[in-house]
Amino acid sequence: MLAYCEKLVLTPSEMSPADVELLHDQGLSDQEVLALVLVAGFFMLATRIADGLGVELDPQLTRGEPEYRAYFEGRAR
């Protein structure tokens, strides 16, 4: 699934029915493949919108920031 999404993100024009067949061979249904494409596509769209508008992430959501570590350490309890 990750290889499929990577190809979809980096080289979408190279996608082919064979890529879907590889997912089918791993046991994914057509509905699951569709869900995979929709989720990957949504995140690509959301990222481009945020980047295009200069949206900055909340420090709680930025790895390496003290707020990020504090937030997730607090949730683990």
PDB file of N, CA, C and O in Angstrom:
ATOM      1  N   MET A   1       0.821  -1.184   0.000  1.00  0.00           N
ATOM      2  CA  MET A   1       0.000   0.000   0.000  1.00  0.00           C
ATOM      3  C   MET A   1       0.871   1.256   0.000  1.00  0.00           C
ATOM      4  O   MET A   1       0.574   2.228  -0.695  1.00  0.00           O
ATOM      5  N   LEU A   2       1.945   1.226   0.783  1.00  0.00           N
ATOM      6  CA  LEU A   2       2.809   2.405   0.832  1.00  0.00           C
ATOM      7  C   LEU A   2       3.502   2.651  -0.506  1.00  0.00           C
ATOM      8  O   LEU A   2       3.628   3.795  -0.941  1.00  0.00           O
ATOM      9  N   ALA A   3       3.948   1.586  -1.151  1.00  0.00           N
ATOM     10  CA  ALA A   3       4.590   1.739  -2.466  1.00  0.00           C
ATOM     11  C   ALA A   3       3.587   2.296  -3.479  1.00  0.00           C
ATOM     12  O   ALA A   3       3.935   3.135  -4.310  1.00  0.00           O
ATOM     13  N   TYR A   4       2.354   1.826  -3.404  1.00  0.00           N
ATOM     14  CA  TYR A   4       1.306   2.311  -4.298  1.00  0.00           C
ATOM     15  C   TYR A   4       1.092   3.811  -4.072  1.00  0.00           C
ATOM     16  O   TYR A   4       1.039   4.586  -5.027  1.00  0.00           O
ATOM     17  N   CYS A   5       0.969   4.215  -2.802  1.00  0.00           N
ATOM     18  CA  CYS A   5       0.741   5.632  -2.488  1.00  0.00           C
ATOM     19  C   CYS A   5       1.936   6.484  -2.894  1.00  0.00           C
ATOM     20  O   CYS A   5       1.771   7.597  -3.394  1.00  0.00           O
ATOM     21  N   GLU A   6       3.138   5.961  -2.677  1.00  0.00           N
ATOM     22  CA  GLU A   6       4.325   6.714  -3.076  1.00  0.00           C
ATOM     23  C   GLU A   6       4.320   6.956  -4.584  1.00  0.00           C
ATOM     24  O   GLU A   6       4.608   8.063  -5.039  1.00  0.00           O
ATOM     25  N   LYS A   7       3.998   5.936  -5.345  1.00  0.00           N
ATOM     26  CA  LYS A   7       3.946   6.092  -6.803  1.00  0.00           C
ATOM     27  C   LYS A   7       2.839   7.065  -7.193  1.00  0.00           C
ATOM     28  O   LYS A   7       3.020   7.896  -8.083  1.00  0.00           O
ATOM     29  N   LEU A   8       1.697   6.960  -6.526  1.00  0.00           N
ATOM     30  CA  LEU A   8       0.575   7.857  -6.808  1.00  0.00           C
ATOM     31  C   LEU A   8       0.954   9.307  -6.552  1.00  0.00           C
ATOM     32  O   LEU A   8       0.558  10.195  -7.307  1.00  0.00           O
ATOM     33  N   VAL A   9       1.714   9.553  -5.499  1.00  0.00           N
ATOM     34  CA  VAL A   9       2.113  10.916  -5.143  1.00  0.00           C
ATOM     35  C   VAL A   9       3.222  11.434  -6.053  1.00  0.00           C
ATOM     36  O   VAL A   9       3.158  12.567  -6.531  1.00  0.00           O
ATOM     37  N   LEU A  10       4.234  10.611  -6.292  1.00  0.00           N
ATOM     38  CA  LEU A  10       5.422  11.080  -7.003  1.00  0.00           C
ATOM     39  C   LEU A  10       5.318  11.000  -8.520  1.00  0.00           C
ATOM     40  O   LEU A  10       5.833  11.870  -9.222  1.00  0.00           O
ATOM     41  N   THR A  11       4.657   9.969  -9.030  1.00  0.00           N
ATOM     42  CA  THR A  11       4.580   9.780 -10.491  1.00  0.00           C
ATOM     43  C   THR A  11       3.176   9.301 -10.885  1.00  0.00           C
ATOM     44  O   THR A  11       3.024   8.192 -11.397  1.00  0.00           O
ATOM     45  N   PRO A  12       2.162  10.122 -10.652  1.00  0.00           N
ATOM     46  CA  PRO A  12       0.793   9.683 -10.914  1.00  0.00           C
ATOM     47  C   PRO A  12       0.532   9.290 -12.368  1.00  0.00           C
ATOM     48  O   PRO A  12      -0.316   8.439 -12.631  1.00  0.00           O
ATOM     49  N   SER A  13       1.244   9.893 -13.304  1.00  0.00           N
ATOM     50  CA  SER A  13       1.013   9.564 -14.713  1.00  0.00           C
ATOM     51  C   SER A  13       1.511   8.162 -15.063  1.00  0.00           C
ATOM     52  O   SER A  13       1.191   7.637 -16.129  1.00  0.00           O
ATOM     53  N   GLU A  14       2.284   7.563 -14.179  1.00  0.00           N
ATOM     54  CA  GLU A  14       2.796   6.218 -14.429  1.00  0.00           C
ATOM     55  C   GLU A  14       1.933   5.120 -13.810  1.00  0.00           C
ATOM     56  O   GLU A  14       2.265   3.939 -13.919  1.00  0.00           O
ATOM     57  N   MET A  15       0.835   5.495 -13.163  1.00  0.00           N
ATOM     58  CA  MET A  15      -0.057   4.489 -12.566  1.00  0.00           C
ATOM     59  C   MET A  15      -0.705   3.677 -13.682  1.00  0.00           C
ATOM     60  O   MET A  15      -0.993   4.191 -14.763  1.00  0.00           O
ATOM     61  N   SER A  16      -0.928   2.391 -13.392  1.00  0.00           N
ATOM     62  CA  SER A  16      -1.547   1.522 -14.392  1.00  0.00           C
ATOM     63  C   SER A  16      -2.422   0.489 -13.685  1.00  0.00           C
ATOM     64  O   SER A  16      -2.348   0.338 -12.466  1.00  0.00           O
ATOM     65  N   PRO A  17      -3.241  -0.214 -14.445  1.00  0.00           N
ATOM     66  CA  PRO A  17      -4.052  -1.278 -13.844  1.00  0.00           C
ATOM     67  C   PRO A  17      -3.204  -2.325 -13.107  1.00  0.00           C
ATOM     68  O   PRO A  17      -3.681  -2.961 -12.167  1.00  0.00           O
ATOM     69  N   ALA A  18      -1.974  -2.499 -13.526  1.00  0.00           N
ATOM     70  CA  ALA A  18      -1.093  -3.460 -12.852  1.00  0.00           C
ATOM     71  C   ALA A  18      -0.840  -3.059 -11.399  1.00  0.00           C
ATOM     72  O   ALA A  18      -0.669  -3.919 -10.534  1.00  0.00           O
ATOM     73  N   ASP A  19      -0.817  -1.756 -11.133  1.00  0.00           N
ATOM     74  CA  ASP A  19      -0.625  -1.293  -9.759  1.00  0.00           C
ATOM     75  C   ASP A  19      -1.799  -1.704  -8.880  1.00  0.00           C
ATOM     76  O   ASP A  19      -1.611  -2.111  -7.734  1.00  0.00           O
ATOM     77  N   VAL A  20      -2.996  -1.599  -9.414  1.00  0.00           N
ATOM     78  CA  VAL A  20      -4.189  -2.018  -8.680  1.00  0.00           C
ATOM     79  C   VAL A  20      -4.173  -3.530  -8.494  1.00  0.00           C
ATOM     80  O   VAL A  20      -4.541  -4.031  -7.431  1.00  0.00           O
ATOM     81  N   GLU A  21      -3.757  -4.245  -9.504  1.00  0.00           N
ATOM     82  CA  GLU A  21      -3.703  -5.705  -9.403  1.00  0.00           C
ATOM     83  C   GLU A  21      -2.756  -6.155  -8.293  1.00  0.00           C
ATOM     84  O   GLU A  21      -3.019  -7.149  -7.617  1.00  0.00           O
ATOM     85  N   LEU A  22      -1.660  -5.430  -8.103  1.00  0.00           N
ATOM     86  CA  LEU A  22      -0.751  -5.768  -7.006  1.00  0.00           C
ATOM     87  C   LEU A  22      -1.451  -5.641  -5.656  1.00  0.00           C
ATOM     88  O   LEU A  22      -1.226  -6.446  -4.752  1.00  0.00           O
ATOM     89  N   LEU A  23      -2.290  -4.638  -5.530  1.00  0.00           N
ATOM     90  CA  LEU A  23      -3.059  -4.486  -4.296  1.00  0.00           C
ATOM     91  C   LEU A  23      -4.092  -5.595  -4.154  1.00  0.00           C
ATOM     92  O   LEU A  23      -4.301  -6.119  -3.060  1.00  0.00           O
ATOM     93  N   HIS A  24      -4.734  -5.951  -5.253  1.00  0.00           N
ATOM     94  CA  HIS A  24      -5.687  -7.068  -5.229  1.00  0.00           C
ATOM     95  C   HIS A  24      -4.982  -8.358  -4.817  1.00  0.00           C
ATOM     96  O   HIS A  24      -5.532  -9.163  -4.066  1.00  0.00           O
ATOM     97  N   ASP A  25      -3.763  -8.545  -5.316  1.00  0.00           N
ATOM     98  CA  ASP A  25      -2.999  -9.745  -4.968  1.00  0.00           C
ATOM     99  C   ASP A  25      -2.682  -9.799  -3.479  1.00  0.00           C
ATOM    100  O   ASP A  25      -2.483 -10.880  -2.924  1.00  0.00           O
ATOM    101  N   GLN A  26      -2.634  -8.648  -2.837  1.00  0.00           N
ATOM    102  CA  GLN A  26      -2.390  -8.581  -1.402  1.00  0.00           C
ATOM    103  C   GLN A  26      -3.683  -8.674  -0.594  1.00  0.00           C
ATOM    104  O   GLN A  26      -3.665  -8.586   0.633  1.00  0.00           O
ATOM    105  N   GLY A  27      -4.806  -8.855  -1.297  1.00  0.00           N
ATOM    106  CA  GLY A  27      -6.076  -9.070  -0.617  1.00  0.00           C
ATOM    107  C   GLY A  27      -6.979  -7.864  -0.506  1.00  0.00           C
ATOM    108  O   GLY A  27      -8.034  -7.948   0.122  1.00  0.00           O
ATOM    109  N   LEU A  28      -6.597  -6.729  -1.103  1.00  0.00           N
ATOM    110  CA  LEU A  28      -7.454  -5.556  -1.032  1.00  0.00           C
ATOM    111  C   LEU A  28      -8.574  -5.656  -2.061  1.00  0.00           C
ATOM    112  O   LEU A  28      -8.362  -6.096  -3.191  1.00  0.00           O
ATOM    113  N   SER A  29      -9.751  -5.247  -1.657  1.00  0.00           N
ATOM    114  CA  SER A  29     -10.904  -5.210  -2.554  1.00  0.00           C
ATOM    115  C   SER A  29     -10.879  -3.904  -3.352  1.00  0.00           C
ATOM    116  O   SER A  29     -10.089  -3.006  -3.062  1.00  0.00           O
ATOM    117  N   ASP A  30     -11.740  -3.810  -4.347  1.00  0.00           N
ATOM    118  CA  ASP A  30     -11.861  -2.559  -5.101  1.00  0.00           C
ATOM    119  C   ASP A  30     -12.239  -1.408  -4.181  1.00  0.00           C
ATOM    120  O   ASP A  30     -11.735  -0.295  -4.332  1.00  0.00           O
ATOM    121  N   GLN A  31     -13.128  -1.674  -3.227  1.00  0.00           N
ATOM    122  CA  GLN A  31     -13.557  -0.640  -2.291  1.00  0.00           C
ATOM    123  C   GLN A  31     -12.384  -0.174  -1.425  1.00  0.00           C
ATOM    124  O   GLN A  31     -12.262   1.018  -1.144  1.00  0.00           O
ATOM    125  N   GLU A  32     -11.535  -1.087  -1.006  1.00  0.00           N
ATOM    126  CA  GLU A  32     -10.376  -0.719  -0.201  1.00  0.00           C
ATOM    127  C   GLU A  32      -9.340   0.059  -1.018  1.00  0.00           C
ATOM    128  O   GLU A  32      -8.705   0.980  -0.505  1.00  0.00           O
ATOM    129  N   VAL A  33      -9.176  -0.310  -2.272  1.00  0.00           N
ATOM    130  CA  VAL A  33      -8.271   0.435  -3.151  1.00  0.00           C
ATOM    131  C   VAL A  33      -8.800   1.857  -3.330  1.00  0.00           C
ATOM    132  O   VAL A  33      -8.035   2.820  -3.274  1.00  0.00           O
ATOM    133  N   LEU A  34     -10.082   1.982  -3.540  1.00  0.00           N
ATOM    134  CA  LEU A  34     -10.684   3.307  -3.671  1.00  0.00           C
ATOM    135  C   LEU A  34     -10.447   4.128  -2.409  1.00  0.00           C
ATOM    136  O   LEU A  34     -10.073   5.297  -2.497  1.00  0.00           O
ATOM    137  N   ALA A  35     -10.658   3.539  -1.247  1.00  0.00           N
ATOM    138  CA  ALA A  35     -10.427   4.251   0.013  1.00  0.00           C
ATOM    139  C   ALA A  35      -8.979   4.700   0.126  1.00  0.00           C
ATOM    140  O   ALA A  35      -8.709   5.815   0.572  1.00  0.00           O
ATOM    141  N   LEU A  36      -8.049   3.845  -0.273  1.00  0.00           N
ATOM    142  CA  LEU A  36      -6.629   4.179  -0.246  1.00  0.00           C
ATOM    143  C   LEU A  36      -6.337   5.393  -1.131  1.00  0.00           C
ATOM    144  O   LEU A  36      -5.626   6.311  -0.722  1.00  0.00           O
ATOM    145  N   VAL A  37      -6.888   5.391  -2.337  1.00  0.00           N
ATOM    146  CA  VAL A  37      -6.674   6.501  -3.270  1.00  0.00           C
ATOM    147  C   VAL A  37      -7.324   7.784  -2.738  1.00  0.00           C
ATOM    148  O   VAL A  37      -6.743   8.864  -2.846  1.00  0.00           O
ATOM    149  N   LEU A  38      -8.509   7.668  -2.174  1.00  0.00           N
ATOM    150  CA  LEU A  38      -9.189   8.853  -1.653  1.00  0.00           C
ATOM    151  C   LEU A  38      -8.437   9.467  -0.477  1.00  0.00           C
ATOM    152  O   LEU A  38      -8.313  10.689  -0.395  1.00  0.00           O
ATOM    153  N   VAL A  39      -7.936   8.640   0.429  1.00  0.00           N
ATOM    154  CA  VAL A  39      -7.191   9.166   1.577  1.00  0.00           C
ATOM    155  C   VAL A  39      -5.892   9.812   1.112  1.00  0.00           C
ATOM    156  O   VAL A  39      -5.566  10.919   1.539  1.00  0.00           O
ATOM    157  N   ALA A  40      -5.151   9.135   0.247  1.00  0.00           N
ATOM    158  CA  ALA A  40      -3.898   9.701  -0.262  1.00  0.00           C
ATOM    159  C   ALA A  40      -4.172  11.007  -1.009  1.00  0.00           C
ATOM    160  O   ALA A  40      -3.453  11.991  -0.833  1.00  0.00           O
ATOM    161  N   GLY A  41      -5.209  11.011  -1.836  1.00  0.00           N
ATOM    162  CA  GLY A  41      -5.554  12.211  -2.598  1.00  0.00           C
ATOM    163  C   GLY A  41      -5.970  13.357  -1.700  1.00  0.00           C
ATOM    164  O   GLY A  41      -5.611  14.506  -1.953  1.00  0.00           O
ATOM    165  N   PHE A  42      -6.731  13.055  -0.645  1.00  0.00           N
ATOM    166  CA  PHE A  42      -7.145  14.093   0.286  1.00  0.00           C
ATOM    167  C   PHE A  42      -5.931  14.736   0.949  1.00  0.00           C
ATOM    168  O   PHE A  42      -5.849  15.961   1.040  1.00  0.00           O
ATOM    169  N   PHE A  43      -4.989  13.916   1.412  1.00  0.00           N
ATOM    170  CA  PHE A  43      -3.817  14.472   2.073  1.00  0.00           C
ATOM    171  C   PHE A  43      -2.948  15.268   1.115  1.00  0.00           C
ATOM    172  O   PHE A  43      -2.358  16.274   1.509  1.00  0.00           O
ATOM    173  N   MET A  44      -2.859  14.834  -0.136  1.00  0.00           N
ATOM    174  CA  MET A  44      -2.111  15.620  -1.122  1.00  0.00           C
ATOM    175  C   MET A  44      -2.790  16.971  -1.330  1.00  0.00           C
ATOM    176  O   MET A  44      -2.121  18.003  -1.364  1.00  0.00           O
ATOM    177  N   LEU A  45      -4.107  16.968  -1.469  1.00  0.00           N
ATOM    178  CA  LEU A  45      -4.856  18.203  -1.663  1.00  0.00           C
ATOM    179  C   LEU A  45      -4.718  19.127  -0.452  1.00  0.00           C
ATOM    180  O   LEU A  45      -4.430  20.314  -0.603  1.00  0.00           O
ATOM    181  N   ALA A  46      -4.924  18.583   0.738  1.00  0.00           N
ATOM    182  CA  ALA A  46      -4.870  19.398   1.956  1.00  0.00           C
ATOM    183  C   ALA A  46      -3.491  20.017   2.135  1.00  0.00           C
ATOM    184  O   ALA A  46      -3.375  21.181   2.518  1.00  0.00           O
ATOM    185  N   THR A  47      -2.451  19.247   1.860  1.00  0.00           N
ATOM    186  CA  THR A  47      -1.091  19.758   1.993  1.00  0.00           C
ATOM    187  C   THR A  47      -0.827  20.880   1.005  1.00  0.00           C
ATOM    188  O   THR A  47      -0.216  21.888   1.361  1.00  0.00           O
ATOM    189  N   ARG A  48      -1.276  20.720  -0.218  1.00  0.00           N
ATOM    190  CA  ARG A  48      -1.058  21.761  -1.223  1.00  0.00           C
ATOM    191  C   ARG A  48      -1.835  23.032  -0.904  1.00  0.00           C
ATOM    192  O   ARG A  48      -1.342  24.137  -1.131  1.00  0.00           O
ATOM    193  N   ILE A  49      -3.030  22.880  -0.387  1.00  0.00           N
ATOM    194  CA  ILE A  49      -3.808  24.057   0.018  1.00  0.00           C
ATOM    195  C   ILE A  49      -3.093  24.777   1.152  1.00  0.00           C
ATOM    196  O   ILE A  49      -2.917  25.995   1.106  1.00  0.00           O
ATOM    197  N   ALA A  50      -2.681  24.028   2.168  1.00  0.00           N
ATOM    198  CA  ALA A  50      -1.997  24.631   3.315  1.00  0.00           C
ATOM    199  C   ALA A  50      -0.689  25.291   2.883  1.00  0.00           C
ATOM    200  O   ALA A  50      -0.392  26.414   3.289  1.00  0.00           O
ATOM    201  N   ASP A  51       0.088  24.596   2.062  1.00  0.00           N
ATOM    202  CA  ASP A  51       1.352  25.177   1.588  1.00  0.00           C
ATOM    203  C   ASP A  51       1.106  26.416   0.731  1.00  0.00           C
ATOM    204  O   ASP A  51       1.823  27.409   0.847  1.00  0.00           O
ATOM    205  N   GLY A  52       0.104  26.354  -0.117  1.00  0.00           N
ATOM    206  CA  GLY A  52      -0.206  27.476  -0.995  1.00  0.00           C
ATOM    207  C   GLY A  52      -0.660  28.713  -0.250  1.00  0.00           C
ATOM    208  O   GLY A  52      -0.450  29.838  -0.707  1.00  0.00           O
ATOM    209  N   LEU A  53      -1.281  28.502   0.896  1.00  0.00           N
ATOM    210  CA  LEU A  53      -1.764  29.627   1.689  1.00  0.00           C
ATOM    211  C   LEU A  53      -0.791  30.024   2.793  1.00  0.00           C
ATOM    212  O   LEU A  53      -1.039  30.971   3.539  1.00  0.00           O
ATOM    213  N   GLY A  54       0.310  29.296   2.890  1.00  0.00           N
ATOM    214  CA  GLY A  54       1.303  29.616   3.918  1.00  0.00           C
ATOM    215  C   GLY A  54       0.859  29.255   5.319  1.00  0.00           C
ATOM    216  O   GLY A  54       1.310  29.863   6.290  1.00  0.00           O
ATOM    217  N   VAL A  55      -0.021  28.271   5.437  1.00  0.00           N
ATOM    218  CA  VAL A  55      -0.511  27.848   6.747  1.00  0.00           C
ATOM    219  C   VAL A  55       0.632  27.199   7.526  1.00  0.00           C
ATOM    220  O   VAL A  55       1.347  26.342   7.006  1.00  0.00           O
ATOM    221  N   GLU A  56       0.790  27.617   8.771  1.00  0.00           N
ATOM    222  CA  GLU A  56       1.797  27.017   9.634  1.00  0.00           C
ATOM    223  C   GLU A  56       1.103  26.093  10.617  1.00  0.00           C
ATOM    224  O   GLU A  56       0.038  26.408  11.147  1.00  0.00           O
ATOM    225  N   LEU A  57       1.726  24.949  10.848  1.00  0.00           N
ATOM    226  CA  LEU A  57       1.165  23.989  11.783  1.00  0.00           C
ATOM    227  C   LEU A  57       1.255  24.489  13.213  1.00  0.00           C
ATOM    228  O   LEU A  57       2.168  25.230  13.578  1.00  0.00           O
ATOM    229  N   ASP A  58       0.297  24.072  14.005  1.00  0.00           N
ATOM    230  CA  ASP A  58       0.359  24.304  15.434  1.00  0.00           C
ATOM    231  C   ASP A  58       1.617  23.618  15.959  1.00  0.00           C
ATOM    232  O   ASP A  58       1.882  22.479  15.573  1.00  0.00           O
ATOM    233  N   PRO A  59       2.397  24.259  16.819  1.00  0.00           N
ATOM    234  CA  PRO A  59       3.624  23.638  17.317  1.00  0.00           C
ATOM    235  C   PRO A  59       3.402  22.261  17.932  1.00  0.00           C
ATOM    236  O   PRO A  59       4.304  21.423  17.927  1.00  0.00           O
ATOM    237  N   GLN A  60       2.186  22.024  18.470  1.00  0.00           N
ATOM    238  CA  GLN A  60       1.895  20.705  19.033  1.00  0.00           C
ATOM    239  C   GLN A  60       1.990  19.615  17.970  1.00  0.00           C
ATOM    240  O   GLN A  60       2.196  18.449  18.305  1.00  0.00           O
ATOM    241  N   LEU A  61       1.846  19.971  16.711  1.00  0.00           N
ATOM    242  CA  LEU A  61       1.819  18.987  15.638  1.00  0.00           C
ATOM    243  C   LEU A  61       3.125  18.939  14.847  1.00  0.00           C
ATOM    244  O   LEU A  61       3.204  18.242  13.836  1.00  0.00           O
ATOM    245  N   THR A  62       4.139  19.662  15.288  1.00  0.00           N
ATOM    246  CA  THR A  62       5.409  19.704  14.571  1.00  0.00           C
ATOM    247  C   THR A  62       6.451  18.905  15.344  1.00  0.00           C
ATOM    248  O   THR A  62       6.863  19.296  16.436  1.00  0.00           O
ATOM    249  N   ARG A  63       6.867  17.799  14.776  1.00  0.00           N
ATOM    250  CA  ARG A  63       7.866  16.957  15.440  1.00  0.00           C
ATOM    251  C   ARG A  63       9.110  17.762  15.771  1.00  0.00           C
ATOM    252  O   ARG A  63       9.519  18.652  15.026  1.00  0.00           O
ATOM    253  N   GLY A  64       9.694  17.426  16.898  1.00  0.00           N
ATOM    254  CA  GLY A  64      10.926  18.081  17.307  1.00  0.00           C
ATOM    255  C   GLY A  64      10.695  19.317  18.164  1.00  0.00           C
ATOM    256  O   GLY A  64      11.617  19.804  18.818  1.00  0.00           O
ATOM    257  N   GLU A  65       9.478  19.821  18.162  1.00  0.00           N
ATOM    258  CA  GLU A  65       9.172  20.984  18.984  1.00  0.00           C
ATOM    259  C   GLU A  65       8.827  20.513  20.397  1.00  0.00           C
ATOM    260  O   GLU A  65       8.207  19.462  20.562  1.00  0.00           O
ATOM    261  N   PRO A  66       9.222  21.276  21.412  1.00  0.00           N
ATOM    262  CA  PRO A  66       8.913  20.866  22.791  1.00  0.00           C
ATOM    263  C   PRO A  66       7.417  20.654  23.028  1.00  0.00           C
ATOM    264  O   PRO A  66       7.022  19.763  23.780  1.00  0.00           O
ATOM    265  N   GLU A  67       6.597  21.471  22.385  1.00  0.00           N
ATOM    266  CA  GLU A  67       5.152  21.343  22.562  1.00  0.00           C
ATOM    267  C   GLU A  67       4.650  20.002  22.030  1.00  0.00           C
ATOM    268  O   GLU A  67       3.745  19.399  22.607  1.00  0.00           O
ATOM    269  N   TYR A  68       5.239  19.540  20.933  1.00  0.00           N
ATOM    270  CA  TYR A  68       4.859  18.259  20.327  1.00  0.00           C
ATOM    271  C   TYR A  68       5.134  17.127  21.307  1.00  0.00           C
ATOM    272  O   TYR A  68       4.267  16.296  21.577  1.00  0.00           O
ATOM    273  N   ARG A  69       6.358  17.109  21.837  1.00  0.00           N
ATOM    274  CA  ARG A  69       6.733  16.053  22.779  1.00  0.00           C
ATOM    275  C   ARG A  69       5.855  16.124  24.024  1.00  0.00           C
ATOM    276  O   ARG A  69       5.369  15.097  24.498  1.00  0.00           O
ATOM    277  N   ALA A  70       5.651  17.316  24.551  1.00  0.00           N
ATOM    278  CA  ALA A  70       4.848  17.471  25.763  1.00  0.00           C
ATOM    279  C   ALA A  70       3.416  17.006  25.528  1.00  0.00           C
ATOM    280  O   ALA A  70       2.823  16.349  26.384  1.00  0.00           O
ATOM    281  N   TYR A  71       2.867  17.343  24.378  1.00  0.00           N
ATOM    282  CA  TYR A  71       1.490  16.951  24.062  1.00  0.00           C
ATOM    283  C   TYR A  71       1.357  15.437  24.029  1.00  0.00           C
ATOM    284  O   TYR A  71       0.451  14.880  24.649  1.00  0.00           O
ATOM    285  N   PHE A  72       2.253  14.764  23.309  1.00  0.00           N
ATOM    286  CA  PHE A  72       2.124  13.327  23.157  1.00  0.00           C
ATOM    287  C   PHE A  72       2.574  12.576  24.397  1.00  0.00           C
ATOM    288  O   PHE A  72       2.066  11.487  24.666  1.00  0.00           O
ATOM    289  N   GLU A  73       3.502  13.116  25.154  1.00  0.00           N
ATOM    290  CA  GLU A  73       3.876  12.481  26.416  1.00  0.00           C
ATOM    291  C   GLU A  73       2.706  12.553  27.392  1.00  0.00           C
ATOM    292  O   GLU A  73       2.461  11.612  28.146  1.00  0.00           O
ATOM    293  N   GLY A  74       1.989  13.668  27.376  1.00  0.00           N
ATOM    294  CA  GLY A  74       0.835  13.832  28.249  1.00  0.00           C
ATOM    295  C   GLY A  74      -0.309  12.904  27.893  1.00  0.00           C
ATOM    296  O   GLY A  74      -1.062  12.482  28.770  1.00  0.00           O
ATOM    297  N   ARG A  75      -0.449  12.580  26.610  1.00  0.00           N
ATOM    298  CA  ARG A  75      -1.537  11.701  26.156  1.00  0.00           C
ATOM    299  C   ARG A  75      -1.240  10.257  26.475  1.00  0.00           C
ATOM    300  O   ARG A  75      -2.163   9.455  26.615  1.00  0.00           O
ATOM    301  N   ALA A  76       0.029   9.903  26.595  1.00  0.00           N
ATOM    302  CA  ALA A  76       0.406   8.510  26.813  1.00  0.00           C
ATOM    303  C   ALA A  76       0.027   8.048  28.220  1.00  0.00           C
ATOM    304  O   ALA A  76      -0.016   6.847  28.490  1.00  0.00           O
ATOM    305  N   ARG A  77      -0.236   8.958  29.079  1.00  0.00           N
ATOM    306  CA  ARG A  77      -0.554   8.604  30.477  1.00  0.00           C
ATOM    307  C   ARG A  77      -1.961   8.169  30.653  1.00  0.00           C
ATOM    308  O   ARG A  77      -2.371   7.842  31.767  1.00  0.00           O
TER     309      ARG A  77
END
